[in-house]
């Protein structure tokens, strides 16, 4: 199973709009699981993944990054990201 690291922050407006979509997809599909990571609470992960803006989505498969998208996303764009 793939994992998507969803880097977010409480103060981020696009993150607030995207989070319900992430939660819905996490319930509906089985191809990838989302890990929600608050950038303010996880500075080491932010540094290790070179996160420069939020929201950022990183797709991990077998321990390796295979994709990254930055910015607010629609449900359709996240589904495309997961299944491509």
C-alpha positions in Angstrom: 0.0 0.0 0.0 1.2 3.5 -0.9 1.4 6.3 1.6 0.7 9.9 1.1 2.3 12.4 3.4 0.1 15.4 3.6 2.0 18.4 5.0 -0.4 20.9 6.4 -0.7 23.7 9.0 -3.5 25.1 11.1 -2.9 28.7 9.7 -3.0 27.6 6.0 -6.3 28.4 4.3 -5.8 26.1 1.3 -5.0 23.3 3.8 -8.3 24.0 5.6 -10.2 23.5 2.3 -8.2 20.4 1.3 -8.3 18.5 4.6 -12.0 17.3 4.3 -11.1 16.0 0.8 -8.1 14.1 2.3 -10.2 12.6 5.0 -12.9 11.6 2.5 -10.3 9.9 0.2 -8.7 8.2 3.2 -12.1 6.5 4.0 -13.1 5.7 0.4 -10.1 4.3 -1.4 -7.6 1.5 -0.5 -4.7 2.3 -2.9 -3.0 4.7 -0.5 -3.2 5.8 3.1 -2.8 9.4 4.1 -0.5 10.6 7.0 -1.4 14.1 8.1 1.7 16.0 9.2 1.5 19.4 10.8 4.6 21.3 9.7 4.7 23.3 12.9 4.8 20.1 15.0 7.3 18.2 12.8 10.2 20.4 11.9 12.5 17.4 11.3 10.2 15.9 8.7 9.8 19.3 7.1 13.5 19.5 6.8 14.1 16.0 5.6 11.5 16.3 2.8 12.5 19.9 2.0 9.0 21.2 2.4 8.8 24.9 1.4 5.1 25.4 1.2 1.8 23.9 2.3 -0.1 22.0 1.5 2.3 19.5 0.0 1.5 15.9 -0.8 4.3 13.3 -1.2 3.5 9.9 -2.5 5.6 7.1 -1.0 5.8 3.6 -2.4 8.2 1.0 -0.9 9.9 3.6 1.2 10.7 5.9 -1.8 9.2 9.2 -2.9 7.5 8.6 -6.3 5.5 11.8 -6.6 4.9 15.3 -5.1 2.3 17.9 -5.6 2.1 21.3 -4.0 -0.9 23.5 -3.3 -4.6 23.0 -2.7 -6.1 20.1 -4.6 -9.5 18.9 -5.8 -10.7 15.4 -5.1 -10.2 14.5 -8.7 -6.6 15.8 -8.8 -5.7 13.8 -5.7 -7.3 10.6 -7.2 -5.3 11.1 -10.3 -2.1 11.5 -8.2 -2.8 8.3 -6.3 -3.7 6.1 -9.3 -1.1 7.3 -11.8 
